[in-house]
Amino acid sequence: MEWLGLEPDADERAIKRAYAKRLKHTRPDEDAAGFQQLHEAYQAALAYAQYRAQWGDEDEYEPEEDDQATYAEPTAPAYPVLDVHDPVVAVSSGIAPPQERQERTEPPASADPVLDAHDPVVPVNSGIAPPREPREPREPREPPRRSVVPVEVELPAPLDVPAFAQRLVTAASKGPPLEFEPWLQQRPELWSLRDKPLVGSHVLDLLLHTGAPIRQENFDALSRYFGWDEIDSPLDPDVAAQTRQRLHRHWLVQPGHHAWLAYYLQGPDAPFSAAQAQVNQARLSRPWHRLRAVLTAAVPGRAGLIGRMLAGLGIHTAEQAPSPLQPEQVRFWMALNQSGQLNAAKWQVAAARTLVFTLGWLLLMGLMTLAVPPEGPTQVGHVMEMVVFGTLAVFVGGMLMLPFGQLLHWQSTDPAPAQRGRLLRLLLVPILAITSVLIIHVLDQRVAGTLLALATLVIALVRWWRRGDYEFQFSGWTLLALVPILKVGGVALLFGEVPAALALMAWAHDAVKHRGRR
């Protein structure tokens, strides 16, 4: 009552008013210790008021008449007071015994005044009350006994810390930032100085080991409330930053967050729209089906876009894929984006593309045959040869595009100083150019030699362009000037010696330019 500023006989209404008045200045989010003390004083005052209202005020203890007589003030004596200045009366400071004082109520008379003046037994009244006779001690009185009825005070049930921690994690994964932090500060379960650190420890353990789709703003709110960002926090700052990014990326891939995902993946030179984010998220989340995945990846550009999305989300292995992304889908699309490696996923996509081009070639030849029917067995034979050899050329060429692309990548990168095959990487272009010329003139296979020379020219030009860091700037006038050159060059390239010589020239220029690097 004194702590609340109330009288001891204050009722419940006064106690509640005092509690509400104090609560305005002692908020749980500002002074948790003060609020805990205020709450305990409020509960104790209510219990005391209920007890007093039930039993009423007790009458004070009234002493008996004997006790009042015992502690009464002393009264003036009944003896006459003698004049101490009387020359015939001797003054005595002694106090006569009680029996003599009771017998001598008046001083005795004497015939001889001289004897009376020197009589030592003349009593002198000093004004002190006579002492009371000692009383026999009596037994102490016991206060009246009454039946004791215990006051029932409803105490709060102990907090289920693991369950409440899981509830906080769920609320952080679903709540908007502007609503989650105020909701967190108003939870009465966290006002206890004992339960708050326990709940914070369980929440941190859940976030570090199990994870949840929590956006970074809500993670910051939890960090501020439980003190994870303070100096004396046991959480390492690097671990906190990594956990914050991991949970935020997990939140981005959830359905309905496509706009946020596109904004997160947006780059200065690589735009990423919300529609692309939604489509790619759906492709990575659907159940695994190999044929469907291969046909989807056969469209040029899709593999690179999904690979960029996975790299932006920090997913480098299939085990890092958060729900709802499927690990098999992530593993397949990551295999397609592994540069410099030949794997089963790339061969499957290459085969699907080759089959599409082969079917396209057969469809074209069928339409041409229907448009211009062959006349006679000779023309039919030529058409059949064209269909068969063309189909084989398209299929084999399509399947060779994958290793040819890996060969271009191998030739256009600088080898490490201790890497094996550095000499073969350097001399591959001249070896192929010389081999193409030998096939043309020694084996007398001009078509095969010319094809090999053209492939060698492509390798040499790609190597020279990529290693030289050149940039192509499109210009209409430049293209117009190159048209006649391309026409003449196209005719010249039909002779295998020309592309072989051009390949050697491009290779020599690149080798001289990068001689200092080797």
C-alpha positions, 0 to 999 in steps of 0.5 A, spaced: 500 500 500 505 504 501 509 503 494 502 504 491 501 511 495 495 508 498 492 508 505 492 501 509 484 501 508 484 502 501 479 498 497 479 495 490 477 500 486 482 505 489 488 500 488 486 499 481 486 507 480 493 507 483 495 501 478 493 505 472 496 511 474 502 508 475 502 504 469 502 510 465 509 512 467 512 505 468 511 501 461 513 494 460 517 496 453 521 501 457 522 499 464 521 492 464 524 491 472 519 497 474 513 494 471 515 487 474 515 490 481 509 494 480 505 488 477 507 484 484 505 490 488 498 490 485 497 483 486 499 483 493 494 489 494 488 486 491 489 480 495 490 484 502 484 488 500 480 481 498 482 478 505 480 485 509 473 485 505 472 478 507 474 478 515 473 486 516 477 490 521 478 487 528 477 491 534 483 493 538 485 490 544 482 493 550 486 492 557 482 490 563 481 494 569 487 491 573 491 493 568 489 500 568 490 500 575 497 498 574 499 503 569 495 509 572 499 515 574 501 516 581 496 521 585 498 526 591 500 523 598 495 524 603 500 526 608 500 534 610 507 537 607 511 540 613 515 546 612 522 545 611 524 551 614 521 550 621 527 550 625 524 545 630 523 540 625 529 536 623 529 534 615 530 527 613 531 525 606 529 517 608 523 514 606 519 511 612 517 504 611 510 503 608 507 500 615 510 506 619 507 511 613 500 508 614 500 508 622 503 516 622 498 520 618 499 526 623 506 528 626 506 526 634 505 531 639 510 532 644 511 537 650 518 538 650 519 542 643 527 541 644 526 533 644 521 534 638 526 538 634 532 532 635 527 526 634 530 523 628 523 519 627 519 525 625 517 523 617 518 528 612 513 528 606 517 528 600 512 528 595 513 521 592 507 516 592 508 510 596 510 504 593 504 498 591 505 492 594 507 486 589 502 483 585 502 476 584 503 474 576 498 472 572 497 468 566 498 472 560 492 472 556 491 469 549 488 473 543 481 470 541 482 464 536 479 464 529 478 459 523 483 461 518 481 461 511 487 461 506 486 467 501 486 464 494 490 468 489 490 465 482 498 465 479 499 465 472 501 458 469 508 457 467 510 459 460 511 453 455 518 456 452 519 451 446 511 452 444 511 460 445 518 460 441 515 456 435 509 461 435 514 467 435 518 464 429 511 463 425 509 470 427 515 472 424 515 468 418 508 471 416 507 478 419 508 484 416 514 488 419 510 494 421 505 490 425 510 484 427 514 489 432 509 492 435 505 485 436 512 482 439 513 488 444 506 487 447 506 480 448 505 479 456 509 472 456 515 476 455 514 481 460 518 476 465 525 477 466 526 470 467 522 467 461 524 473 456 532 470 455 529 463 455 524 464 449 530 468 446 535 463 446 530 458 443 528 462 438 535 463 436 536 456 436 530 454 431 533 460 426 540 457 426 538 450 425 531 449 422 530 455 419 524 459 417 522 464 411 523 470 415 524 477 411 530 481 414 526 486 417 522 481 422 529 478 423 532 485 425 526 486 430 527 479 433 535 481 434 533 488 437 528 485 442 532 479 444 539 483 444 542 479 439 546 485 436 549 488 442 556 487 444 555 482 450 551 478 445 553 470 444 551 471 437 557 472 432 556 478 428 558 474 421 553 468 423 547 473 424 549 476 418 549 469 414 543 467 418 539 473 416 541 473 409 539 465 408 532 466 412 530 472 407 532 468 401 528 463 404 522 468 404 523 470 397 522 464 394 515 463 397 509 463 393 506 470 392 513 474 393 515 474 386 515 482 386 520 482 391 524 476 388 525 480 382 527 486 385 532 482 389 535 479 383 535 486 379 542 487 376 544 494 373 545 490 366 541 484 367 533 486 368 529 481 372 521 482 371 516 479 376 513 475 371 520 471 370 521 470 377 514 467 378 515 462 372 522 460 374 520 459 381 514 455 379 519 451 374 523 449 380 518 448 385 514 443 381 515 435 382 521 432 378 520 429 371 526 428 367 523 429 360 519 435 362 525 438 365 529 436 359 524 439 354 523 445 358 531 446 358 531 445 350 529 452 349 535 457 349 536 462 354 532 458 360 538 455 363 542 461 364 536 465 367 534 460 372 542 459 373 542 466 375 536 466 379 540 460 383 546 464 384 543 470 386 539 466 392 546 463 394 544 456 392 550 452 390 548 445 392 541 442 391 542 441 399 541 448 400 535 449 396 529 451 401 522 449 401 518 449 396 524 448 391 525 441 389 532 439 390 532 434 383 530 440 379 535 445 382 541 439 381 538 439 374 538 446 372 545 447 376 548 442 372 546 445 365 550 452 368 556 448 370 561 451 365 567 447 362 564 441 364 560 435 360 555 432 364 549 428 363 544 433 363 547 437 358 548 431 353 540 430 354 538 437 352 543 437 346 540 431 344 533 434 345 535 440 341 538 435 335 532 431 335 528 438 334 532 440 328 532 433 325 525 433 325 525 440 322 529 438 316 525 432 315 519 436 315 522 441 310 524 435 305 517 432 305 514 439 304 519 440 298 518 433 295 510 435 295 511 441 292 516 439 287 515 431 286 521 427 283 520 425 276 523 418 275 527 413 279 534 417 278 530 424 282 527 419 287 534 416 289 537 423 289 532 426 294 533 420 298 540 421 299 539 428 300 534 426 306 538 421 309 545 424 309 542 431 311 539 427 317 545 424 319 549 431 318 544 435 322 544 430 327 551 429 328 552 436 327 547 437 333 550 432 337 557 435 336 555 442 338 556 441 345 563 438 345 565 444 340 562 449 345 566 446 350 572 446 346 571 453 344 571 455 352 577 451 353 581 455 348 579 462 350 581 461 357 588 462 360 591 456 362 594 456 369 602 456 370 602 449 373 596 446 369 597 440 364 596 440 357 598 448 356 602 446 350 596 442 347 592 448 348 597 453 345 598 449 339 591 446 337 590 451 332 596 450 328 595 442 328 588 442 326 590 447 320 596 443 318 591 437 318 586 440 314 591 441 308 594 434 309 587 431 308 585 436 302 592 434 298 594 428 301 588 424 302 584 428 296 578 429 301 577 436 299 570 436 302 572 433 309 578 438 309 575 444 308 570 442 313 575 441 318 579 448 316 572 452 317 572 449 324 579 451 325 578 458 323 572 458 328 576 456 333 582 461 332 577 467 331 573 465 338 580 465 341 583 471 338 576 475 340 575 473 347 582 473 349 583 480 346 577 483 350 574 486 344 567 489 343 563 490 337 559 496 336 554 495 331 554 500 325 549 500 319 555 503 315 560 498 317 555 493 315 554 495 309 561 496 307 562 489 310 557 486 305 561 485 299 567 483 303 563 477 306 560 475 299 567 474 296 570 471 303 564 466 302 566 464 296 574 464 298 572 460 304 570 454 299 577 453 298 580 449 304 586 452 304 583 459 305 580 458 312 586 454 314 591 460 312 586 465 316 586 461 322 594 461 322 594 468 322 589 469 327 592 464 332 599 468 331 597 474 332 594 472 339 600 468 341 604 474 340 600 479 343 599 474 349 607 472 349 608 476 356 603 472 360 606 465 358 
